[in-house]
Amino acid sequence: MPERPLIIAATIAAITVAAPARAATIQITTSNLVFSPTEATAKVGDTVELVNKDVLVHTATARNGDFDVNMPAKKTVSFVVKKPGMVEYYCRFHPNMKATLKIEP
């Protein structure tokens, strides 16, 4: 049975290669008119969860047009990242609120 360890190793390798990577959830909060963190990293397919802790409505509006998400007061919303790149975003209602999302392939 010297072949058995080889068969087991080959099976494990095949499962590892075939198993898709799990998408992550990246959480970004707004509190006191500030996005936190101001720099976040995600991968294509990840979910970005936006938690608005303020009593004001905000947006997460990408300067390049990739997303424009309304964030109701005291609510959580989310979206799935679709393409890679460095995306600067801001709140349309409070333009001093700025942050960056680095999206990896």
Buried (B, 14 or more C-beta within 10 A) or exposed (E): EEEEEEEEEEEEEEEEEEEEEEBBEBBBBBEEEBBBBEEBEBBBBBBBBBBBEBEBBBBBBBEEEBBEBBBEEEEEBBBEBEEEBEBEBBBEBBEEBBBBBEBEE
